[in-house]
Amino acid sequence: MGQPLLQMRGLRREFPAGDTTVAVLKDIDLDIAAGEMVAIVGASGSGKSTLMNILGCLDRPSSGSYRIAGRETGELDPDALAALRREHFGFIFQRYHLLPDLTAQGNVELPSVYAGTPVAARHARSATLLQRLGLEDRMQHRPGQLSGGQQQRVSIARALMNGGAVILADEPTGALDKASGEQVMRILQELHADGHTIILVTHDMSVAAHASRVIEISDGAIIADRRGAAHAAKAALQPPTQGRAASWRVWADRFGEALGMALRAMNAHRLRTFLTMLGIIIGISAVVSVVALGRGAQQQVMDQISELGTNTLDIFPGKDFGDTRAAAIESLVAADAQALAEQPYVDSATPSVSVSITALYRERAATAQVTGVGFEHFRVRGVRLASGRFFDQRDVELHAQVAVIDQKAATALFPGNPNPLGETVLLGQMPVEIVGVLRPAQNSFGGSTPTFFVPYTAAATRLVGKYHLDSITLRIKDAVPAEIAQKAATALLTERHGGKDFFVWNSDQIRQTITRTSNTLTLLVSAIAMIALLVGGIGVMNIMLVSVTERTREIGVRMAIGARQSDILQQFLIESVLVCIVGGVLGISLALGLGLIVSLAGAPIQLSFSTTSIALAVACSSLIGISFGFLPAHSAARLDPVQALSRD
């Protein structure tokens, strides 16, 4: 006789019991040859189920040796043991252990999914097995739609799916009526006749009588090993040649099965899934909305700054604001503005002189600010017309007595005249014709004094009587950093004046300050929103831990039919990631809907969404799913198969 298929030597299995241990199996020596039909019998608690679990690699011995076809199982890791269960063993359980969300054919095919069998091959084999067992008209029924006998036949077909060279049947007729039990035993005898090694675990001697060898166990020890007269070991059964799919296809099938199971689990507990998502929805929506609100507020402020002059430099005489000697400095002149305007980094430049004066129109009078500027002033400051025109270079050269007024001046002097163009206003001793009216300012940086903009040449000769300037304003080209332009302008004027008797105010400092403040506030509120995401992530982890507990038996069944630890890890990890991604998408949709409502309501600040923040939100929700789902998924993957199967 050759080497036995299954061989145990000095095998013990002990379990902790308080401060001591209890030996359930004691120094078992057992050989089972290929093709035998063996019944293991004994009273309840004798250790026969523990022995079967070790035979099927569902459990490990505490000591001793167990070899399968000469291969020592004690040296194998969990995935190698799963491969043995997947490729050599088929399990028939007393309670069937079918997955309720799969059809009969889906349950039968599951072991071949983990084995990497191509789709067409496994469909064909599962159909053939179910037809052989008389279930051709029940293949698409779920376990709840089948009788007990039919469910046990589905369980037998599942055990045979990958070949089932060794069939381990734990009380296969225990939950069946007499007729169904006899039918199951006939099937097992037929399988034995086909060359399968059959190991029955039962306390029913009438069931054991079908076996050609009966091993009796009592109190953890073998007390009898009786062989029938017709006992004979058959040649080892050759596994079915189903082939293996390409490695990427194997991975895709396993991933698809895990994804499908996750979707079915989410659908089966829709309310719980939604409540789990709620924390993610609120957190993602808050983050996206806060970022969009910050961007919208920042954009509004930037637009207001742009109305004053985008990326501008203001040059004043003196050392700084408040310099008492600034009035005595007369070196800042129109020629400086012209020289600066010719520089490659300057978009446009305007000189400026100003004076406060009384403006008269008929019987109305108002204290006004008259600002003499160049024709490029309006481009420099980015202002727009409500009506009329700007004065041009020719008006400047001719010292033309024309003016462009702001809305405050129009309201103060022409309250009943919506179109004051062509009217003449007396500014001190200089009459001017109104040629343009500016649009209302959308910013809060201007004062409340009515303002008249006139050619600086006219203001210098006819109002202020001086030819030096109060200031020069430059608009920097968009591609040029303000700091570089400031250094270049400072160097040019210092050279022209023979020293530095001026200072430069960079409007970009306002922009930078506002941007920093806005970013700080956005970061602060986003941090608060992230706390909501953290709470949501903890909720996901908690629910997934509950899910693992609820589905422990399912995990045990999958491990028994050959699922690797990575398969279980993948299944639960996919579920947690799906919960977070769907929650993230719903959160983004909620934020976008809120932005639409704000826009339609005409709120002063609009939400400005960016694809970057939305992409980061999706990435964040995925990361939460992976991070907080890993612990429950890892716990599920590390479960002991035999303990998982015995969990109620």
Residue pairs with C-beta under 8 A, 6 or more apart in sequence:
1 33
1 233
3 69
3 70
4 31
4 32
4 33
5 32
5 33
5 34
5 68
5 69
5 166
5 197
5 236
6 30
6 31
6 32
6 55
6 66
6 67
6 68
6 166
6 197
7 30
7 31
7 32
7 65
7 66
7 67
7 70
8 28
8 29
8 30
8 31
8 54
8 64
8 65
8 66
8 67
9 29
9 64
9 65
10 27
10 28
10 29
10 63
10 64
10 65
11 25
11 27
11 28
11 29
11 30
11 54
11 61
11 63
11 64
11 65
11 66
12 23
12 25
12 26
12 27
12 28
12 61
12 62
12 63
12 64
13 23
13 24
13 25
13 47
13 50
13 54
13 59
13 61
13 62
13 220
14 21
14 22
14 23
14 24
14 62
15 21
15 22
15 24
16 22
23 220
24 47
24 50
24 220
25 47
25 50
25 51
25 54
25 61
25 220
25 221
26 219
26 220
26 221
27 64
27 221
28 51
28 64
28 221
28 222
29 222
30 215
30 222
32 38
32 55
32 197
32 199
33 197
33 233
34 165
34 195
34 197
34 233
34 234
34 235
34 236
34 237
35 192
35 195
35 196
35 197
35 232
35 233
35 234
35 235
35 236
35 237
36 197
36 198
36 212
36 213
36 231
36 233
36 234
37 188
37 189
37 192
37 197
37 198
37 200
37 210
37 211
37 212
37 213
38 197
38 198
38 199
38 200
38 211
38 212
38 213
38 214
38 215
39 199
39 200
39 201
39 202
39 207
39 208
39 209
39 210
39 211
39 213
39 214
39 215
40 48
40 51
40 52
40 199
40 200
40 201
40 202
40 215
40 217
41 48
41 202
41 203
41 205
41 208
41 214
41 215
41 216
41 217
42 48
42 203
42 216
42 217
42 218
43 203
43 218
44 203
46 217
46 218
46 219
46 220
47 217
47 219
47 220
48 201
48 203
48 217
49 170
49 201
50 59
51 201
51 217
52 168
52 170
52 199
52 201
53 59
53 642
54 60
54 61
54 66
55 66
55 168
55 199
56 85
56 89
56 91
56 166
56 168
56 560
57 68
57 73
57 81
57 84
57 85
57 89
58 85
58 559
58 560
58 641
58 642
58 645
59 640
59 641
59 642
60 73
60 74
61 74
65 72
65 74
66 72
66 73
66 74
67 73
68 84
68 88
73 81
73 84
76 84
78 564
78 565
79 564
79 565
79 566
82 114
82 559
82 562
82 563
82 564
82 565
83 562
85 91
85 559
85 560
85 561
85 562
86 111
86 114
86 115
86 162
86 561
86 562
87 115
87 162
87 163
87 239
87 562
88 163
88 165
88 166
89 159
89 164
89 165
89 166
89 167
89 168
90 111
90 156
90 158
90 159
90 160
90 161
90 162
90 163
90 164
90 166
90 167
90 168
91 97
91 155
91 159
91 168
91 170
91 560
91 561
92 152
92 155
92 156
92 159
92 167
92 168
92 169
92 170
92 172
93 155
93 170
93 645
94 170
94 171
94 172
94 174
94 175
95 175
96 143
96 148
96 151
96 152
96 154
96 155
96 175
97 155
97 553
97 556
97 557
97 560
97 645
98 104
98 107
98 143
98 151
98 154
98 155
98 158
98 557
99 106
99 107
99 110
99 143
99 554
99 557
100 142
100 143
100 144
101 142
101 261
101 264
101 265
101 268
102 110
102 142
102 143
103 139
103 140
103 141
103 142
104 130
104 135
104 138
104 139
104 140
104 141
104 142
104 143
104 146
104 150
104 154
104 157
105 123
105 126
105 127
105 130
105 139
105 140
107 143
107 154
107 158
108 126
108 129
108 130
108 154
108 157
108 158
108 161
109 122
109 123
109 126
109 161
110 158
110 161
110 257
110 558
110 561
111 158
111 161
111 162
111 561
111 562
112 121
112 122
112 125
112 126
112 161
112 162
112 242
113 122
113 253
113 254
113 257
114 254
114 561
114 562
114 563
114 564
114 567
115 162
115 244
115 562
116 244
116 245
116 249
116 250
116 253
117 125
117 162
117 242
117 243
117 244
117 245
118 242
118 243
118 244
118 245
118 249
119 245
119 253
121 242
121 243
122 161
122 242
125 161
125 240
125 242
126 139
126 157
126 161
127 136
127 139
129 157
129 160
129 161
130 136
130 138
130 139
130 154
130 157
132 157
133 153
133 154
133 156
133 157
133 187
134 153
135 150
135 153
135 154
135 157
138 145
138 146
138 150
143 151
143 154
146 154
147 180
148 175
148 176
148 177
148 180
149 176
149 177
149 179
149 180
149 183
149 184
152 172
152 175
152 176
152 180
152 184
153 183
153 184
153 187
156 184
156 187
156 188
156 191
158 561
159 167
160 167
160 191
162 239
162 240
162 562
163 237
163 238
163 239
163 240
164 191
164 196
165 196
165 197
165 236
165 237
165 239
166 196
166 197
166 199
167 188
167 191
167 196
167 197
167 198
167 199
168 199
168 201
169 188
169 198
169 199
169 200
169 201
170 201
171 201
171 202
171 203
171 204
172 181
172 184
172 185
172 188
172 200
172 202
172 207
173 180
173 181
173 182
173 184
173 185
173 202
173 204
173 207
174 202
174 204
176 184
181 207
185 207
185 210
188 198
188 200
188 210
189 210
191 198
192 198
194 237
195 234
195 235
195 236
195 237
196 237
197 237
198 211
200 207
200 208
200 210
200 211
202 208
208 214
211 228
212 227
212 228
212 230
212 231
212 232
213 225
213 226
213 227
213 228
213 231
214 224
214 225
214 226
214 228
215 222
215 224
215 225
215 226
216 222
216 223
216 224
216 225
216 226
217 223
244 250
245 253
254 567
254 570
255 570
255 574
257 571
258 567
258 570
258 571
258 574
259 574
259 578
261 571
261 575
262 571
262 572
262 574
262 575
262 578
263 578
265 547
265 551
265 575
266 273
266 575
266 578
266 579
269 547
272 543
273 579
276 539
276 540
276 543
276 579
276 583
277 579
277 580
277 582
277 583
277 586
278 536
278 539
278 583
279 532
279 533
279 535
279 536
279 537
279 538
279 539
279 540
279 583
280 533
280 536
280 537
280 540
280 579
280 580
280 583
280 584
280 587
280 621
280 624
281 536
281 583
281 584
281 586
281 587
281 590
282 532
282 536
282 587
283 529
283 530
283 532
283 533
283 534
283 535
283 536
283 587
284 533
284 583
284 584
284 586
284 587
284 588
284 591
284 617
284 620
284 621
285 587
285 588
285 590
285 591
285 594
286 528
286 529
286 532
287 526
287 529
287 530
287 533
287 613
287 617
287 620
288 587
288 588
288 591
288 592
288 609
288 613
288 614
288 617
289 591
289 594
289 595
289 607
290 522
290 525
290 526
290 529
291 522
291 526
291 610
291 613
292 591
292 595
292 607
292 608
292 609
292 610
292 613
293 522
293 605
293 607
294 518
294 519
294 521
294 522
294 525
295 522
295 607
295 608
295 609
295 610
295 613
296 605
296 606
296 607
296 608
297 518
297 605
298 514
298 515
298 518
299 608
300 604
300 605
300 606
301 514
301 518
302 511
302 514
303 442
304 442
304 443
304 444
304 445
305 443
305 445
305 507
305 510
305 511
305 514
306 382
307 381
307 382
307 383
307 441
307 442
307 443
308 381
308 382
308 443
308 445
308 507
309 380
309 381
309 382
309 473
309 475
309 507
310 382
310 475
310 507
311 475
311 476
311 478
311 482
311 507
311 508
312 380
312 381
312 473
312 474
312 475
312 476
312 507
313 473
313 474
313 476
313 482
313 485
313 486
313 489
313 504
313 505
313 506
313 507
314 471
314 472
314 473
314 474
314 504
314 505
314 507
315 332
315 336
315 471
315 472
315 473
315 474
315 489
315 493
315 502
315 503
315 504
315 505
316 326
316 332
316 470
316 471
316 502
316 503
316 504
316 505
317 323
317 326
317 329
317 330
317 331
317 332
317 468
317 470
317 501
317 502
318 325
318 326
318 329
318 501
318 502
318 503
319 326
319 503
320 503
329 468
329 501
329 502
330 466
330 468
331 468
331 497
331 501
331 502
332 468
332 469
332 470
332 471
332 472
332 502
333 351
333 467
333 468
333 469
334 351
334 374
334 456
334 467
334 469
336 351
336 469
336 472
336 493
336 496
337 349
337 350
337 351
337 374
337 469
337 472
338 349
339 492
339 496
340 346
340 349
340 472
340 474
340 489
340 492
340 493
341 348
341 349
341 376
341 474
343 488
343 489
343 492
344 477
345 476
345 477
345 480
345 484
345 485
345 488
346 474
346 475
346 476
346 477
346 485
346 489
347 379
347 380
347 474
347 475
347 476
347 477
347 478
348 376
348 379
348 380
348 474
348 475
349 374
349 376
349 380
349 472
349 473
349 474
349 475
350 373
350 374
350 375
350 376
350 377
350 380
350 456
350 472
350 473
351 372
351 373
351 374
351 456
351 469
351 471
351 472
352 371
352 372
352 373
352 377
352 456
352 469
352 470
352 471
352 472
352 473
353 371
353 372
353 456
353 459
353 460
353 464
353 466
353 469
353 470
354 369
354 370
354 371
354 372
354 459
354 470
355 369
355 370
355 459
355 463
355 464
356 367
356 368
356 369
356 370
356 449
357 367
357 368
357 370
357 427
357 428
357 463
358 365
358 366
358 367
358 368
358 428
359 365
359 366
359 367
359 368
359 370
359 409
359 412
359 413
359 425
359 426
359 427
359 450
359 452
360 425
360 426
361 413
361 414
361 423
361 424
361 425
361 426
364 412
364 413
366 409
366 412
366 413
366 450
367 449
367 450
368 409
368 412
368 427
368 449
368 450
368 451
368 452
369 447
369 449
369 450
369 451
369 452
370 427
370 428
370 451
370 452
370 454
370 459
370 463
371 451
371 452
371 453
371 454
371 459
372 454
372 455
372 456
372 457
372 458
372 459
372 460
372 463
372 464
373 453
373 454
373 455
373 456
374 396
374 455
374 456
375 390
375 391
375 392
375 393
375 395
375 396
375 455
377 453
377 473
378 390
378 404
378 453
379 475
380 473
380 474
380 475
381 473
383 438
383 439
383 441
384 438
384 439
385 404
385 436
385 437
385 438
385 439
386 407
386 437
386 438
386 439
386 440
387 419
387 421
387 436
387 437
388 404
388 421
388 434
388 435
388 436
388 437
389 435
389 436
390 404
390 435
390 436
391 400
391 402
391 404
391 435
391 436
391 454
391 455
394 400
395 402
395 455
396 455
396 456
396 457
397 457
399 455
399 457
399 458
399 461
399 462
400 455
400 458
401 430
401 431
401 432
401 433
401 454
401 458
401 462
402 432
402 433
402 434
402 435
402 454
402 455
403 425
403 427
403 432
403 433
403 434
403 435
403 452
403 453
403 454
404 434
404 435
404 436
404 437
404 438
404 452
404 453
404 454
405 420
405 434
405 436
405 437
405 438
405 450
405 451
405 452
405 453
406 437
406 438
406 441
406 446
406 450
406 451
406 453
407 437
407 438
407 439
407 440
407 441
408 448
408 449
408 450
408 451
409 450
409 451
409 452
410 420
410 437
411 450
412 450
413 420
413 425
413 450
414 420
414 423
417 423
420 434
420 437
421 434
421 435
421 436
421 437
422 433
422 434
423 433
423 434
424 431
424 432
424 433
424 434
425 431
425 432
425 434
425 452
426 432
427 452
427 454
427 463
428 463
429 462
430 458
430 462
430 463
432 452
432 454
432 458
456 469
460 466
460 467
474 485
474 489
476 482
476 485
482 506
482 507
482 508
483 506
483 508
486 504
486 506
489 504
490 500
490 504
493 500
493 502
494 500
533 620
533 621
533 624
536 583
536 624
537 580
537 624
537 627
537 628
538 628
540 576
540 579
540 580
540 624
540 625
540 628
540 629
541 576
541 628
541 629
541 631
541 632
543 579
544 572
544 575
544 576
544 628
544 629
544 632
544 633
545 631
545 632
545 635
547 572
547 575
547 632
548 555
548 572
548 632
548 633
548 635
548 636
551 636
552 639
552 644
552 647
553 644
553 645
553 647
553 648
555 568
555 636
555 639
555 644
556 639
556 641
556 642
556 643
556 644
556 645
556 646
556 647
557 645
558 567
558 568
559 568
559 639
559 641
559 644
560 641
560 645
565 637
565 638
566 637
568 633
568 636
568 637
568 639
569 633
569 634
569 636
569 637
570 633
571 633
571 636
572 629
572 632
572 633
572 636
572 637
573 625
573 626
573 629
573 630
573 633
575 629
576 625
576 626
576 628
576 629
576 632
576 633
577 622
577 625
577 626
577 629
578 625
579 625
579 629
580 621
580 622
580 624
580 625
580 628
580 629
581 618
581 621
581 622
581 625
583 621
584 617
584 618
584 620
584 621
584 622
585 618
587 617
587 621
588 614
588 617
588 618
591 607
591 609
592 609
594 607
595 606
595 607
595 609
598 605
598 606
598 607
599 606
599 607
